[in-house]
Structure formats: C-alpha cells, structure tokens
Amino acid sequence: MPVTSYILALGSNRRGRHGSPRREVEAALAAIGGVRAASRIHETAPIGPSIRRFANAVAWIDSDETPAALLRRLKGIERAFGRRRGQRWGARVIDLDIVLWSEGAWWTRDLIVPHPQYRARRFVLAPLAEIAPRWRDPVSGRATLPLLHAVDRRRPCA
C-alpha cells in the first residue's frame, strides 16, 4: 500500500512501566514511530465512571499500513504497555485510536474511520487543532477548527 497519513488519539490515566500518564503517552508516541507531528499533551477530565484525569494527545503519522494493519499494530502496543480490556471508559495505561485517515473512510466489524465520536470530543479536537487545523472530516466535510468551535459552543457555561 502507498504511504498515507493517519491522525491518532492517545490517552492515559493510569501509571504504567514508563511512569505517569504523561510519560505513558510520550512513550507510546515513540513506540508508534513515523510521527510527522504531535500535539502537546493535554490534561483532561474523565468521561464515564473513571475518576482519574487523562493525559491526551494527537499524532499525525505516515504509514504504508492499511487501517486494519495499523489497528493491529496499535493494539499490540497497548498490550505491550499493559493495557487490558475491561470497563469501558475506565482507567487505562494507554489508549490508542485511529481518528482520521488521509484516504477518507474505512469500515469493518472492528474499525470505523473516521472515529465515530471524535467530532464531539474536545479532548481529541483541541490537540488536533494544534497540528491539523484544516484537516477535513470525510463525512461532514468540515475542517478541524469549525468542529472544535461547534463543540465549544455546546459546552455549558460555568
């Protein structure tokens, strides 16, 4: 397959062999390889039952892998970091998701690209805006910045 680009979301809210959640995200970036650009690491509130804050980042990588092959490699990295399947949205050493692909959309039983929830997740869109503000969602046609602004408008005022 020719080299294409992917946007990956990385998150951690549990210490692992590399240390703090921030260090787990940094180590995952190194393990992934082919990183063209990476956002800064954002500390974000958890979604769901977890009480621990997350370290989140987004990476733009280049790869000659199909989305399915990349997903297998990312799941291997998660296992190597100590990730075990368990409670949805629970504490995890590392979470690696394919968010976008330069070739558009991909659907299988195990993988949907673009990631179905990324358009509503500030913890993905804010880091994505740092490295790819003009990347267009292949479903809606909207660029990253307008998607982020839409999420911000929906957030309740404090």
C-alpha positions in Angstrom: 0.0 0.0 0.0 1.3 3.5 -0.7 2.2 5.8 2.2 -0.8 7.5 3.7 -1.4 9.7 6.7 -3.4 9.0 9.9 -4.5 11.0 12.9 -4.2 9.0 16.1 -5.6 9.9 19.5 -3.5 8.9 22.5 -4.7 8.8 26.1 -3.7 7.5 29.5 -4.9 8.0 33.1 -3.0 5.3 34.9 0.6 4.9 35.8 2.5 2.2 33.9 6.0 1.0 33.5 7.0 4.3 31.9 5.7 6.3 34.9 2.9 8.9 34.9 0.1 9.1 32.4 2.0 11.9 30.6 5.1 9.6 30.4 3.0 6.8 29.0 1.7 9.0 26.2 5.3 10.1 25.4 6.5 6.5 25.4 3.6 5.5 23.1 4.5 8.2 20.7 8.0 6.8 20.5 6.7 3.3 20.1 4.3 4.2 17.2 7.0 5.7 15.0 6.5 7.6 11.8 5.2 10.7 13.7 5.1 13.7 11.4 3.6 15.9 14.2 2.3 15.6 17.7 0.2 17.9 19.8 1.2 18.9 23.3 -0.2 16.7 26.0 -3.4 18.0 27.4 -4.7 17.1 30.9 -8.5 16.5 30.6 -11.4 15.4 32.8 -12.5 11.8 32.5 -15.6 10.7 30.7 -17.8 8.0 32.3 -17.0 6.2 35.6 -13.3 6.9 35.8 -12.2 9.4 38.4 -8.6 9.9 37.2 -7.7 12.8 34.9 -6.4 11.9 31.4 -3.2 12.9 29.6 -4.4 13.2 25.9 -2.5 14.0 22.7 -3.0 13.6 19.0 -0.3 12.4 16.5 -0.2 12.7 12.7 1.7 9.7 11.3 2.7 8.5 7.9 2.4 4.7 7.2 2.2 2.2 4.4 -0.2 0.1 6.5 -3.9 -0.3 5.8 -6.1 0.9 8.6 -6.7 -2.7 9.7 -3.0 -3.4 9.8 -2.3 -0.2 11.8 -5.1 -1.1 14.2 -3.5 -4.5 14.9 -0.1 -2.8 15.5 -1.6 -0.2 17.8 -3.4 -2.9 19.8 -0.1 -4.7 20.1 1.5 -1.6 21.5 -1.4 -1.2 24.0 -0.9 -4.8 25.2 2.9 -4.3 25.5 2.2 -1.2 27.7 0.0 -3.4 30.0 -3.4 -2.4 28.6 -6.1 -5.0 29.5 -9.6 -4.9 28.1 -12.1 -4.1 30.9 -14.6 -1.4 31.9 -15.5 1.0 29.2 -14.0 4.4 29.9 -12.2 3.1 32.9 -8.6 3.7 33.9 -6.1 2.6 31.3 -2.3 2.7 30.9 -2.7 3.7 27.2 -5.4 4.0 24.7 -4.6 4.4 21.0 -7.3 5.2 18.5 -7.3 5.8 14.7 -9.3 9.0 14.3 -8.8 10.0 10.7 -7.2 8.6 7.5 -6.0 10.7 4.5 -7.8 8.3 2.2 -11.2 9.1 3.8 -13.4 6.5 5.4 -12.9 2.8 6.3 -15.4 0.4 7.8 -15.0 -3.1 9.1 -16.5 -5.0 12.0 -13.5 -4.0 14.2 -12.8 -0.5 12.9 -14.6 2.6 11.8 -12.6 5.6 10.4 -13.3 8.4 11.0 -13.7 7.6 14.6 -17.5 7.8 15.2 -17.3 10.1 18.3 -14.3 12.3 17.6 -16.5 15.2 16.3 -18.0 15.6 19.8 -14.8 15.2 21.9 -12.9 18.3 22.8 -10.0 16.1 24.2 -9.4 15.0 20.6 -10.3 18.1 18.7 -8.3 20.6 20.7 -5.0 18.7 20.3 -5.9 18.0 16.6 -6.4 21.7 16.0 -2.8 22.3 17.1 -1.3 20.0 14.4 -4.0 19.8 11.6 -6.5 22.7 11.9 -7.5 22.4 8.2 -7.8 18.5 8.1 -11.3 17.9 6.8 -13.7 15.3 8.2 -14.6 13.0 5.2 -18.2 12.6 6.4 -19.2 16.2 7.2 -16.6 18.0 5.0 -15.9 20.3 8.0 -12.4 21.2 9.0 -11.0 20.6 12.5 -11.3 24.2 13.7 -15.0 24.6 12.9 -15.7 21.2 14.6 -13.8 22.3 17.7 -15.8 25.6 17.8 -19.0 23.7 17.5 -18.1 21.5 20.5 -17.1 24.6 22.5 -20.5 26.3 21.7 -22.3 23.2 23.0 -20.5 23.2 26.3 -22.5 24.6 29.2 -21.3 27.9 30.8 -19.8 27.6 34.3 
